[in-house]
């Protein structure tokens, strides 16, 4: 049986434990994500979506419970370079060209010059930015900067891509275009994606499953399979089933607001 890409068991996270400012961010999280799935986390602001993503990525530790990534602890998975991360801000270095930004993790991992150049070419072709290799981030649009960030995150071939509202600051048209490009990248790389979003439409369009979370303390209230056919296209958003799934996720969010804490 194939090992889950991500397995969270009885996971809780409390900030400021034992103090007057104690806040429970996550409560009783149990979640299994299979290899090559595209799973979106959605819920009200402050419900712990980003906290959960950071626990998976070993950026913060759970208070209790455990997080396994490809059968190992999140810490070991991070040390083994199991995942790449993309955040809402592209966090590129303005003084480095697009090429040099993509190569940064490869430099830190001591890739050979030939391997760095090869992977950079492959990644920039993947995100359709090969013609901008010598440009600097400040010469690119916001959407193009996020594509560079995705190329950098995938450069060292991680098995999991963690994305925290990567398109949240972009205009609607750019966001829709990047949604299509991300799905194309996901199909080509077969990477497992865990994606945080506030957008119901985005979650339904991108995902194989949508995980609905309650208001703080964040709990999983529904796990909704998205059975839209692949590959998806602009026409997918006009499908009757797409609207049915949007309604299902919207109702799940409304119900989650009234879940007992």
WOZI-V545220 format. One record per residue. SS is DSSP state (hx for helix, st for strand, lp for the rest). NEAR is the number of other ideal C-beta (glycine too) atoms within 12 Angstrom. D_FIRST is the distance of its C-alpha to the first C-alpha in Angstrom with 1 decimal. Layout:
ss->SS near->NEAR d_first->D_FIRST
ss->SS near->NEAR d_first->D_FIRST
//
This chain:
ss->lp near->7 d_first->0.0
ss->lp near->14 d_first->3.8
ss->lp near->19 d_first->6.5
ss->lp near->28 d_first->9.1
ss->lp near->37 d_first->12.2
ss->st near->45 d_first->14.4
ss->st near->28 d_first->14.2
ss->st near->35 d_first->17.7
ss->st near->21 d_first->18.6
ss->st near->19 d_first->22.2
ss->st near->35 d_first->23.6
ss->st near->30 d_first->27.4
ss->st near->36 d_first->29.8
ss->st near->26 d_first->33.6
ss->st near->22 d_first->36.1
ss->lp near->13 d_first->39.3
ss->lp near->17 d_first->38.2
ss->lp near->10 d_first->41.2
ss->lp near->9 d_first->43.7
ss->lp near->7 d_first->45.8
ss->lp near->10 d_first->43.7
ss->lp near->14 d_first->40.4
ss->st near->22 d_first->38.0
ss->st near->29 d_first->34.6
ss->st near->34 d_first->32.6
ss->st near->42 d_first->29.2
ss->st near->32 d_first->28.6
ss->st near->26 d_first->25.5
ss->st near->41 d_first->23.0
ss->st near->23 d_first->19.4
ss->st near->36 d_first->17.2
ss->st near->26 d_first->13.7
ss->st near->40 d_first->13.7
ss->lp near->24 d_first->11.0
ss->lp near->25 d_first->11.4
ss->lp near->23 d_first->14.7
ss->lp near->32 d_first->15.9
ss->st near->41 d_first->19.6
ss->st near->43 d_first->20.3
ss->st near->44 d_first->23.9
ss->st near->51 d_first->25.4
ss->st near->45 d_first->28.8
ss->st near->43 d_first->31.4
ss->lp near->25 d_first->35.0
ss->lp near->19 d_first->36.5
ss->lp near->19 d_first->35.9
ss->lp near->35 d_first->32.9
ss->lp near->39 d_first->30.7
ss->hx near->41 d_first->28.7
ss->hx near->36 d_first->29.7
ss->hx near->36 d_first->29.4
ss->hx near->45 d_first->25.7
ss->hx near->47 d_first->25.1
ss->hx near->29 d_first->27.0
ss->hx near->40 d_first->25.0
ss->hx near->50 d_first->21.8
ss->lp near->34 d_first->23.8
ss->lp near->29 d_first->25.3
ss->lp near->22 d_first->28.8
ss->lp near->24 d_first->29.4
ss->lp near->25 d_first->27.9
ss->lp near->34 d_first->26.9
ss->lp near->27 d_first->29.5
ss->st near->20 d_first->27.0
ss->st near->24 d_first->23.2
ss->st near->27 d_first->20.7
ss->st near->48 d_first->19.1
ss->st near->29 d_first->16.0
ss->st near->36 d_first->15.5
ss->lp near->28 d_first->12.5
ss->lp near->22 d_first->12.0
ss->st near->24 d_first->15.8
ss->st near->23 d_first->18.9
ss->hx near->36 d_first->20.6
ss->hx near->21 d_first->23.5
ss->hx near->18 d_first->21.6
ss->hx near->30 d_first->19.8
ss->hx near->27 d_first->23.3
ss->hx near->14 d_first->24.7
ss->lp near->20 d_first->22.1
ss->lp near->27 d_first->23.1
ss->lp near->34 d_first->19.8
ss->st near->39 d_first->21.7
ss->st near->36 d_first->25.0
ss->st near->36 d_first->27.2
ss->st near->41 d_first->29.7
ss->lp near->30 d_first->32.3
ss->lp near->25 d_first->35.0
ss->lp near->19 d_first->37.5
ss->lp near->35 d_first->36.7
ss->lp near->21 d_first->38.1
ss->lp near->33 d_first->39.3
ss->lp near->22 d_first->42.0
ss->lp near->18 d_first->45.2
ss->lp near->11 d_first->46.7
ss->lp near->22 d_first->43.8
ss->st near->25 d_first->43.5
ss->hx near->37 d_first->40.4
ss->hx near->32 d_first->39.4
ss->hx near->27 d_first->40.0
ss->hx near->40 d_first->38.0
ss->hx near->45 d_first->34.9
ss->hx near->33 d_first->35.4
ss->hx near->30 d_first->35.7
ss->hx near->28 d_first->32.1
ss->hx near->32 d_first->32.3
ss->hx near->24 d_first->35.6
ss->hx near->13 d_first->34.2
ss->lp near->19 d_first->31.4
ss->lp near->13 d_first->34.1
ss->lp near->22 d_first->33.0
ss->lp near->13 d_first->35.6
ss->hx near->13 d_first->38.2
ss->hx near->11 d_first->37.0
ss->hx near->19 d_first->33.4
ss->hx near->25 d_first->34.5
ss->hx near->21 d_first->36.7
ss->hx near->19 d_first->34.1
ss->hx near->29 d_first->31.5
ss->hx near->36 d_first->34.2
ss->hx near->23 d_first->35.4
ss->hx near->24 d_first->31.9
ss->hx near->38 d_first->31.3
ss->hx near->33 d_first->34.8
ss->hx near->21 d_first->34.5
ss->hx near->30 d_first->31.2
ss->lp near->38 d_first->33.0
ss->lp near->23 d_first->36.2
ss->lp near->35 d_first->38.4
ss->hx near->21 d_first->39.3
ss->hx near->15 d_first->42.9
ss->hx near->26 d_first->43.0
ss->lp near->27 d_first->41.7
ss->lp near->17 d_first->45.1
ss->lp near->25 d_first->45.7
ss->st near->21 d_first->45.5
ss->hx near->30 d_first->43.6
ss->hx near->19 d_first->46.9
ss->hx near->17 d_first->47.6
ss->lp near->26 d_first->44.5
ss->lp near->22 d_first->43.9
ss->hx near->26 d_first->41.5
ss->hx near->31 d_first->38.9
ss->hx near->31 d_first->39.2
ss->hx near->38 d_first->38.8
ss->hx near->39 d_first->35.5
ss->hx near->40 d_first->34.3
ss->hx near->46 d_first->35.4
ss->hx near->40 d_first->33.4
ss->hx near->42 d_first->30.2
ss->hx near->43 d_first->31.0
ss->hx near->41 d_first->31.4
ss->hx near->41 d_first->28.2
ss->hx near->40 d_first->26.3
ss->lp near->40 d_first->28.4
ss->lp near->32 d_first->26.3
ss->lp near->25 d_first->23.1
ss->lp near->33 d_first->21.2
ss->lp near->31 d_first->17.6
ss->st near->45 d_first->18.8
ss->st near->44 d_first->22.2
ss->st near->44 d_first->23.9
ss->st near->46 d_first->27.0
ss->st near->34 d_first->29.6
ss->lp near->28 d_first->31.9
ss->lp near->44 d_first->32.5
ss->lp near->41 d_first->34.8
ss->lp near->28 d_first->36.5
ss->lp near->21 d_first->39.8
ss->lp near->26 d_first->40.1
ss->lp near->14 d_first->42.2
ss->hx near->17 d_first->40.7
ss->hx near->15 d_first->41.1
ss->hx near->22 d_first->39.6
ss->hx near->28 d_first->36.7
ss->hx near->25 d_first->36.0
ss->hx near->23 d_first->36.2
ss->hx near->36 d_first->33.9
ss->hx near->38 d_first->31.3
ss->hx near->27 d_first->31.4
ss->hx near->28 d_first->31.2
ss->hx near->40 d_first->28.3
ss->hx near->30 d_first->26.3
ss->hx near->22 d_first->27.3
ss->hx near->34 d_first->26.2
ss->hx near->32 d_first->22.8
ss->hx near->20 d_first->22.3
ss->hx near->19 d_first->23.6
ss->hx near->28 d_first->21.7
ss->lp near->20 d_first->18.3
ss->lp near->33 d_first->18.6
ss->st near->35 d_first->17.1
ss->st near->47 d_first->20.3
ss->st near->48 d_first->21.4
ss->st near->48 d_first->25.0
ss->st near->42 d_first->27.8
ss->lp near->39 d_first->30.6
ss->lp near->28 d_first->33.5
ss->lp near->30 d_first->33.7
ss->hx near->30 d_first->32.4
ss->hx near->28 d_first->33.1
ss->hx near->37 d_first->31.2
ss->hx near->41 d_first->28.1
ss->hx near->39 d_first->28.0
ss->hx near->40 d_first->28.8
ss->hx near->47 d_first->26.2
ss->lp near->43 d_first->23.1
ss->lp near->34 d_first->20.1
ss->st near->33 d_first->20.5
ss->st near->42 d_first->23.5
ss->st near->45 d_first->23.4
ss->st near->38 d_first->26.8
ss->st near->45 d_first->28.3
ss->lp near->35 d_first->31.5
ss->lp near->27 d_first->34.6
ss->lp near->27 d_first->34.7
ss->lp near->33 d_first->33.1
ss->st near->41 d_first->30.2
ss->lp near->35 d_first->27.7
ss->st near->34 d_first->25.1
ss->st near->33 d_first->27.0
ss->st near->26 d_first->25.1
ss->st near->27 d_first->21.9
ss->st near->34 d_first->23.0
ss->st near->21 d_first->21.0
ss->lp near->35 d_first->23.1
ss->lp near->19 d_first->23.1
ss->lp near->31 d_first->25.7
ss->lp near->13 d_first->25.3
ss->lp near->18 d_first->24.5
ss->lp near->17 d_first->26.4
ss->lp near->31 d_first->28.6
ss->lp near->18 d_first->32.3
ss->hx near->16 d_first->35.5
ss->hx near->15 d_first->35.8
ss->hx near->28 d_first->32.5
ss->hx near->24 d_first->34.6
ss->hx near->14 d_first->37.0
ss->lp near->20 d_first->34.5
ss->hx near->13 d_first->35.2
ss->hx near->21 d_first->31.6
ss->hx near->29 d_first->31.7
ss->hx near->19 d_first->34.6
ss->hx near->17 d_first->32.9
ss->hx near->31 d_first->29.9
ss->hx near->30 d_first->32.4
ss->hx near->18 d_first->34.2
ss->hx near->26 d_first->31.1
ss->hx near->39 d_first->30.3
ss->hx near->24 d_first->34.0
ss->hx near->19 d_first->34.3
ss->hx near->30 d_first->31.3
ss->hx near->33 d_first->33.0
ss->hx near->20 d_first->36.2
ss->hx near->20 d_first->34.7
ss->hx near->30 d_first->33.0
ss->lp near->21 d_first->36.5
ss->lp near->14 d_first->37.6
ss->lp near->25 d_first->34.7
ss->lp near->12 d_first->36.1
ss->lp near->16 d_first->35.6
//
